[in-house]
Amino acid sequence: MTNRMLRLAACAAALATVAACGSVSPDYAYSTTVRLHDGKTVNCEVNETPPSTTQESNGLSLTEERQAEVLATQRLRVLSGPYAPYPTPYTAPIVRCRRAI
């Protein structure tokens, strides 16, 4: 087999896997749980839902909310690297955090 045939076979296998698994969420959309420096546990959704125009209470102070957002988006900074175009889901994420129950 030539290299081109091997690449085509690998692509076909990858497409079959994606088709069998259904839709695959992008690596920039995820949910995570973070722990703030004061010990509070916070659940955050990153790029999971479109932005809303309503303000909802999340049980966090503004400082706690900002700390949670920074911790929750650490993965995006690693994925995008130091030189990334703006705005993208990596560099301008939509983050929703709320205190864990």
VOPAGU-2260 file (C-alpha; in pm, 1 decimal, decimal comma):
REM VOPAGU-2260
SITE   aa  ch    i         X         Y         Z
SITE  MET   A    0       0,0       0,0       0,0
SITE  THR   A    1     116,6     348,8     -72,9
SITE  ASN   A    2     122,0     627,0     184,7
SITE  ARG   A    3    -176,0     789,4      12,8
SITE  MET   A    4    -380,3     470,4      40,0
SITE  LEU   A    5    -290,3     436,6     407,6
SITE  ARG   A    6    -397,4     796,1     475,0
SITE  LEU   A    7    -727,2     740,1     292,2
SITE  ALA   A    8    -791,2     423,3     492,9
SITE  ALA   A    9    -715,5     607,5     819,0
SITE  CYS   A   10    -950,2     892,0     722,5
SITE  ALA   A   11   -1226,3     647,4     633,1
SITE  ALA   A   12   -1185,1     470,5     967,5
SITE  ALA   A   13   -1195,7     802,3    1153,2
SITE  LEU   A   14   -1511,1     908,5     968,0
SITE  ALA   A   15   -1675,9     575,3    1042,4
SITE  THR   A   16   -1592,8     615,5    1411,3
SITE  VAL   A   17   -1741,1     965,5    1422,6
SITE  ALA   A   18   -2052,5     848,0    1237,3
SITE  ALA   A   19   -2093,8     554,3    1476,9
SITE  CYS   A   20   -2050,8     773,0    1782,9
SITE  GLY   A   21   -2287,1    1043,5    1664,5
SITE  SER   A   22   -2194,0    1406,6    1693,1
SITE  VAL   A   23   -1871,9    1476,2    1874,5
SITE  SER   A   24   -1855,1    1791,4    2084,6
SITE  PRO   A   25   -1564,4    2021,1    2007,2
SITE  ASP   A   26   -1275,0    2038,3    2251,8
SITE  TYR   A   27   -1361,5    2398,8    2338,7
SITE  ALA   A   28   -1704,8    2306,6    2484,8
SITE  TYR   A   29   -1710,0    2127,6    2819,5
SITE  SER   A   30   -1833,2    2128,8    3178,1
SITE  THR   A   31   -1593,0    2129,3    3469,0
SITE  THR   A   32   -1588,0    2157,2    3845,5
SITE  VAL   A   33   -1336,0    2390,5    4006,6
SITE  ARG   A   34   -1242,2    2458,0    4367,4
SITE  LEU   A   35   -1183,7    2818,4    4469,4
SITE  HIS   A   36    -904,1    2918,9    4705,7
SITE  ASP   A   37   -1151,3    2944,6    4996,0
SITE  GLY   A   38   -1264,2    2583,7    4941,0
SITE  LYS   A   39   -1595,6    2648,4    4762,9
SITE  THR   A   40   -1682,3    2409,1    4482,1
SITE  VAL   A   41   -1816,0    2565,0    4163,3
SITE  ASN   A   42   -1963,5    2400,6    3851,0
SITE  CYS   A   43   -1882,4    2577,8    3524,9
SITE  GLU   A   44   -1999,6    2531,8    3167,3
SITE  VAL   A   45   -1761,3    2659,5    2901,8
SITE  ASN   A   46   -1907,5    2730,2    2555,0
SITE  GLU   A   47   -2194,2    2489,6    2629,2
SITE  THR   A   48   -2485,6    2729,9    2584,5
SITE  PRO   A   49   -2539,5    3049,5    2388,4
SITE  PRO   A   50   -2517,6    3374,4    2583,3
SITE  SER   A   51   -2836,9    3486,9    2751,9
SITE  THR   A   52   -2961,1    3837,9    2797,6
SITE  THR   A   53   -3102,1    3774,4    3143,6
SITE  GLN   A   54   -2901,1    3798,2    3462,1
SITE  GLU   A   55   -2942,7    3496,8    3685,8
SITE  SER   A   56   -2820,4    3446,8    4039,7
SITE  ASN   A   57   -2541,5    3192,3    4069,1
SITE  GLY   A   58   -2469,6    3217,0    4444,4
SITE  LEU   A   59   -2121,6    3363,5    4390,0
SITE  SER   A   60   -1970,2    3702,0    4461,0
SITE  LEU   A   61   -1816,3    3884,3    4164,9
SITE  THR   A   62   -1466,4    3794,0    4285,4
SITE  GLU   A   63   -1559,0    3425,8    4323,1
SITE  GLU   A   64   -1720,0    3425,8    3979,6
SITE  ARG   A   65   -1406,7    3569,7    3816,8
SITE  GLN   A   66   -1181,5    3321,2    3998,7
SITE  ALA   A   67   -1401,2    3032,1    3882,2
SITE  GLU   A   68   -1399,5    3157,0    3522,8
SITE  VAL   A   69   -1019,2    3178,9    3518,3
SITE  LEU   A   70    -984,9    2826,8    3660,3
SITE  ALA   A   71   -1249,8    2683,7    3426,8
SITE  THR   A   72   -1090,5    2826,3    3111,6
SITE  GLN   A   73    -736,6    2711,3    3185,4
SITE  ARG   A   74    -782,8    2418,2    2943,9
SITE  LEU   A   75    -865,3    2661,1    2660,0
SITE  ARG   A   76    -546,9    2860,0    2716,7
SITE  VAL   A   77    -344,3    2540,4    2687,9
SITE  LEU   A   78    -526,9    2433,9    2368,5
SITE  SER   A   79    -507,6    2768,9    2189,5
SITE  GLY   A   80    -150,3    2854,6    2283,2
SITE  PRO   A   81      -1,3    3201,5    2322,6
SITE  TYR   A   82     -77,8    3319,1    1967,8
SITE  ALA   A   83    -441,4    3265,0    1881,0
SITE  PRO   A   84    -681,2    3470,8    1669,5
SITE  TYR   A   85    -948,8    3674,0    1844,8
SITE  PRO   A   86   -1238,8    3622,3    1886,3
SITE  THR   A   87   -1277,8    3246,1    1879,9
SITE  PRO   A   88   -1438,7    3003,0    2125,7
SITE  TYR   A   89   -1088,4    2953,7    2267,5
SITE  THR   A   90   -1001,9    3320,6    2319,2
SITE  ALA   A   91   -1347,4    3461,9    2395,3
SITE  PRO   A   92   -1537,3    3178,5    2565,8
SITE  ILE   A   93   -1886,4    3191,5    2710,7
SITE  VAL   A   94   -1852,2    3078,5    3072,3
SITE  ARG   A   95   -2138,6    3011,6    3313,6
SITE  CYS   A   96   -2045,2    2922,0    3670,2
SITE  ARG   A   97   -2268,9    2846,6    3967,4
SITE  ARG   A   98   -2202,9    2727,7    4316,7
SITE  ALA   A   99   -2219,9    2349,9    4352,4
SITE  ILE   A  100   -2491,1    2213,6    4576,2
